[in-house]
Amino acid sequence: MLFAQNKGEQKILDSFKNKKVVVYKTVDDVALEMTIFYPDSSKLQQKNPWMLHVHGGGWAGGSQYNILKKSFLGTLKSLVDNGVVCATIEYRKAKGDTNAYDAVVDAKDAARFLLEHANTYKLDTERYGIWGGSAGGHLSLVTALGDNADFKGNPELLKYQPKFKCVVSYFPFTSCLNPDLRPGSIFEDETLFVRLLGAPLNEKPELARLLSPTELLKENSPPILLLHGDKDSILPIINSTYMMEVAEEKHADVELLTIKNAEHSFNGANISPSISELNDYATRFILSHLKQ
């Protein structure tokens, strides 16, 4: 039996009848798991499109079952109903000797693992994407945009080169290098960079670049959908509007859906579009790129 963080999430988790837990990687004797949600047998094919979910939690917390929260649940259900397999992962948290770079390596390795075992888990080796929110939105962007050679993990998986078809990133952090993004955010006094990078920002300039989605974005990057609340005070919407500016300069395919009256995690009254509407929007975006 799988266990979520509370009874409410456990009830939701139990509602997905076709799922399995897999250890995709072991680091320092710690097993990193993923939970794979499958469509029902009538919709399951031999090679199914899939989405990899990277959870948020400030890079140091959270759980793979963040996917059951309101920001993602409607999209998860819709994707599974439309024949898309969804895998949500645990990764090394940014604490002690690990930082956000290690989390990206783990996310890359999760994708590599699924590509290696595509036949076992009934996955297509070309039609797949990645998504996540907050810290997970940032990690999803870096995982998709970062050069595979810069994020080497399990040596046995290195021959697999993930190439995502699309990215959906909710209320993300998008640049370590642009100081304009910091005022009014959790990065305002810069202490959080010690968690993110494992050291103060000025001591890790190259790592800061590697963990900045805007620096990694290219003209041929996969299509990206950003969703961000205009009242976000944790990671303000300037993170996403700045990425849109960079995308325009680089002629990259990036779209922003602004959620009016929404705080971080789309909290707030009278948000527009609504949770169900933004979930549907994300679903349509993903299906347009994976069901071709």
N, C-alpha and C positions, 0 to 999 in steps of 0.2 A: 504494500500500500504506500502511496506517496503522501507526504505530509507538507502542507502549506504552513504559513505563519500564524494563522488564526482560524477559528471555526468557520467564519464567513468564506474565506478563501478556500478552505478545505471542501466546503460544500460545492463551490464553483468547480474546483479541481475534480471532484468526484463526478460531476456532470459530464465530463469528457470521458466517454467509455473506452475509446481506442487510443491508448497512450502507453508509453514505456519510458523507463529511466535507463540511461546508458552512461557508463564512465567513459569519457572521451580522452582523458589524459590524467596522468598521475605525476605530481611535482612534489619532491621532498616528502614522499610517502602520503601525500594528501590527494585523494581522488576527487577530480573535478567532474561533476555530473551535468548531464543535459536531460531534459524531459522532452520527448517527441510526441506531439499531438497529431493523430492521423484522422483523415476523413473516415466516414463509415465505409464498410466493405463494398457497398454498391458504387461508391465513387473512387475507390482506391485502385490505381493502375500500377503497372510494373515500374514506371518511371514518372514520378510526380514532381511538379514544381514545389519549391520549398522556400521558407523564410527562416532566417536565423535571428533570434531575439537576444539583445544584450540589455540587461537590466540596469536601472539607475540606483542611486543611493549615495551620492557624493563620492564616488570612487572607493569608498571604504566600507559601505554598508549595502543594504538591499539584498534581494534574493531573486533567484530565477523566477519565482512566482509573482514578482511584480507584474508579469504579463497578465495577471488576473485582475489588475486594477482597472478602474473605469476608463483611463486614457487609452487602453489597449484591448480590453476584453471584447468589445463589440467587433473590432477588426479581427481578432483571433478567431472568434466564432464564425464570422463571415468567410474568412479565408479557408478554414477547415471545411465549411459547408460547400465551398466552391472547389474543393479538391486540392487545396494547397496544404502540404505538410508544414507544420511549424515546430521548430526546435528552440527551446529557451535554455540558456546556459548559466552555470556558475563559473566564476573566474577568480583569479587571485586578487584580493582586495589591496588597495593602496594603503598599506600600513606596515610598520617594521621595515624590512629590507625590500619590499616590493612597492611598485608604483603603477601609474596608469599604463606605462609602456608594457609591463607584464600582462596587464589585462588585455591589451590589444593582441599581444602574442597568443594569449589563450583563445581569444575570439577567432584569430586566424587559424589556429590549430583545430578549433571546433569545426570550422568550415572544411579544413583539409581532411579531418577525420571523416566527415560526412561524404566527401568526395571519394575517399578511399573505399568506404563501405556503402557506396551508393546502391549497389545491387541488394545488399542485405536489408537496407532500410527503405528500399523502393523509391529512390530519389533520382531525379533528372540531374545530369552532370553539367547542364548549361543554363537551365532556367531556375535561378535562385537569387534571392536578395537578402537584405539585412535591415533591421529596424531596432529602435530603442528610444528611451526618453531620458532627458536630463543628462547625468553622467553617461548613461547608456546611449543617449543620442549622440553625444560626443564620441564615445568609443565606437559606435556603429559607423560614423563618418570616417574616423581614422582607419578602422578595419577595412572599409571599402576603398578608400582613396590612397592609403599608404602602400608603398611598394612592398610586395611580398618579401623581397630580399632584405628589407630593413627591419623585418619583424620575424626573424627565424625562431622557431620553437623546437618541437620534437623532430630530431634529425630523420626519423623514419617517415615523416610526412612531408618532407621538403619538396618532393617531386610533384606534389599537388599545389597548383597555383590558383587560388580562388580569384574569380573574376565575376563580381556581383552584377546582376542585371539592373538593380535599382536599390535605392536607399530611402528609408523614411525615418526622419529624425525629429523627435518631439522636444521642444524647448531646450536645445543643446547649448553647450559652450563651444565656440567655434575658433577662437584664436588665443594663444598664449602671448602673442607678440604685439597685438594692438591694445595699447593702454586705454583707448576710448571705451572699451567694453567693460572696464572694471568698476567705474563709479556706480554706486547703488546696487552692487552685486555681492555675492559671496567671495569674490576675488578682490574686493576694494582695497584691503590692506595688504594683499599679496601673500598672506601667510598660507593660504590654501595651496599655493604653488609647491610648498614643501611636501604636501601630500601627493599632489599630482605628479611631480617630477622627482621626488625623493631628495630635493635640495632646493634652496632659494632660486628664484628665476634667473638671477644674474650668473649663477654657477653652472647652469645647464642650457646654454643657448641652442645647441644643436638638438637636444632632446625636445626643447620647447617648440622648435620648428617641426619636428617629426610628429608632435602631438597637436598640431594646429591644422584643423581641416581646411581652413582658407589657404594655407600655404601648400597643401597637397592637391588642391583642386586643379584640374586640367580641362582642356577643351573636350577631350575624349573620356572624361570621367563618366561613370554611370549616372543616369537620371536621378535626381534627388528631390524629394519632397520634404520641406521643412514645415512644421506646425508649431506656432508660438503664440502665447497669450500676450496681449498688449499691456497687461498690468503686472507682468512677471517681475518680481523684485528679487528673486533668487539668481536667475540668469536672464537678465532683461532682453527684450526682443531685439535690441540692437545687435545681439549675437547673430540673429538670423538676417536682419536687414543688411548688416555688413557683409555676410556671406553672399547675399544677393548682389551687392555691388561688385564683389570680387568675381562672381560668376559672369556678370555682364562684361567685365574687362577681359576675362579669359574665354568668353563665348562658351561657357559650360551650361549644361541643362539643369538648372536649379529653379524650383518653384517654391513660393512661400504662401501658406494659408494662415492668415492672421486671425486669431480667435479673440474677438472683442470682449472686453470686461473680464478676461480670464487671467488669473494669477498662475503661478507655477503649478504644474500637474493639472492645469485647466480647472482649478478651483475658482469659485466665485459664483455670484448670482447673475442670472440672465446672460450667460455667455452666448456668443453668436459667432459661428454656428454652434449648435448644441453638441453635446458629447456624441449622441447617436449620429448626427449629421457629419461630424468630423471623422468619426470611426468609418462611416460609409465612404467618405471622400478618400481616406487612406486606403481602404479596401479597393476602390476602383482604380486608384493609381497603381497599386501593386499588381492587380490582375491584368491591367493594360500592358504590363511589361513581362509578366510571367506566363500568361495564357495565350501568347501569340503562336 
